[in-house]
Amino acid sequence: MRYRRCAVLHCGICCPSRGTFGQDGRVNSWDTVFLARHGQTQWNLQRRKQGRLDSALTHDGVAQARRHASALQGRGIDGIFVSPLGRAIATAGIINDALGLEIDVVDELAELDHGQFSGMTDEQVDTQFPGERQRRAADKYQWRFPGGESYADADTRAAQALHRIRHRPAQRPLIVSHEMIGRMLQRHLLDLAPQAALARAHPHDVVFQIDPATRECRSIGLPPAPLPDGTSGEVR
């Protein structure tokens, strides 16, 4: 399977209150954009914060990727763009077994850097960083993981990733990344305000199909079964 890394481009994008990537018509250069999240991982099950760290796909995660592969055949996808993190690359590889395309690795599609929270559960965070999750809840867009990133940081990266992908010839790209950076991708593709983007969830078992011209988004696939407490096990 062939992977290549997209060339570095300097786009000078900043991100105010609304998604700006599409305001000059740049997203309209695509016919359709497909957004997939990586399959479920071991740390998702353990409810550990992954960020830039990694854990292997579970059996369910592999099955989710295979279902994506089946569902995405015949949809005219002509390019696959993936986060550099192992769980996303593994998911993209399984999907690409059915599509047979070259995979472009885009560094800006990496998940938010969780800094010192990486690998921790909520209970461990509350013990080692008391009150920090409450401060995050008060301003989720600007709050920054200690030693890591904020959603605002990721917002800029998402715009840069889309800028980079736009310079490839694909008209119906598939982007395989993560839920948190994925919210910021949707912010730009759907022209959402930050709080609206932060309210969006992306289950492992769903691919979003976005029409950039109309800003319409529909789901392909079925949501996965929740964890026993009804959550997805991911940081929101």
Secondary structure, DSSP 8 states (H G I E B T S, - for coil): --EEE-----------SS--TTTTSGGGG-S-EEEEE---BHHHHHT---TT----B-HHHHHHHHHHHHHHTTS---EEEE-SSHHHHHHHHHHHHHH---EEE-GGGS----GGGTT--HHHHHHHSTTHHHHHHHSTTT-B-TTS-BHHHHHHHHHHHHHHHHTSS-SSEEEEE-HHHHHHHHHHHHT--HHHHHT----TT-EEEEETTTTEEEEES------TTS--SS--
